[in-house]
Amino acid sequence: MYDIMYLDQTAREHGLYIKKRPDIPVPEREYSEYQIPGRDGKLYEDLKTVGDIEINIDFNFMSAEKDWASVFRAAKQWLLGAKGKLILGDDQDFFYRVKKVSFSDGERTSLRIGNFAVAFICEGYAYLLDGTREYEIGNVQYNPYETCKPIYLITGEGVCTLTVNRKAMTANVGQNLTINTDLMLAYREDGTLMNTAVSGDYEDLYLQPGENAISVSEGFEVRIIPNWRCL
């Protein structure tokens, strides 16, 4: 039967069943609009971003009469407890980054049966699970998907230069440094922020569709979490 996984738990583990496979909306590309007097129509500037999507899933469950409220409370605790990854049962190589969860009222259609609907507000992109692993440079230079925002894990000592597609970021590395281009933060393994240790633009380190040239100064090692994604 169809299932989902959220926060590393399946609906089935909570005694919940999904009525039908959800529809997956296509995200809209975002533009700035400009109206110029004397010119027909508008001008549109592509912002290179996409809007959020809403994945709606209808659940039901059956329980002993005395357990109905307990099952519904457990469902709310699971789905409203935190933000996480949503994996759909028929697309298990990808996940959606959930930003918000909305819950409908619990409908008690009989003493033992309940129904409710959940809206998962997600980023517009679907992320490849394999893209959350660490890779060496040679394994991520070709990006078959959309522009992605990787995490660079640098080890070494001293000042190094990380170059991606001829654009560079200089970093003062003290044994280890993480450059997270999605969060636009630099930090050590222990979580200490190191934004002042880097010089350059995080956007320059994005991996573009197709071939990418990536290099790091001699004496340093870099591993990359590519965060591959697609529409």
GIPEGI-V330739 format. One record per backbone hydrogen bond with DSSP energy under -1.0 kcal/mol. NH is the residue of the N-H (numbers start at 1). CO is the residue of the C=O. Records with the same first field share a line. If there is no record, write none. Layout:
NH->CO + CO
//
This chain:
5->87
6->9
7->85
9->6
11->4
14->11
15->12
16->11
17->60
19->58
30->49
32->45
34->43
39->36
43->34
45->32
47->30
51->28
53->122
55->120
57->118
59->116
60->17
61->114
63->112
67->64
71->67
72->68
73->69
74->70
75->71
76->72
77->73
78->74
79->75
80->76
86->96
87->5
89->3
91->88
94->91
95->127
96->86
98->84
99->121
100->121
102->119
104->117
107->115
109->107
110->113
114->61
115->107
116->59
118->57
119->102
120->55
121->100
122->53
123->97
126->230
127->95
128->228
129->93
131->128
132->129
133->130
135->224
139->136
140->137
143->210
146->229
148->207
151->225
152->179
153->223
154->177
155->221
156->175
158->173
160->171
162->169
163->215
164->167
165->213
167->164
169->162
170->199
171->160
172->197
173->158
175->156
176->174
177->154
178->187
179->152
180->185
181->150
184->180
185->180
187->178
188->192
191->188
194->186
197->194
198->195
199->170
205->202
206->203
207->148
210->143
212->141
215->163
217->161
220->217
221->155
223->153
224->135
225->151
227->131
230->126
//
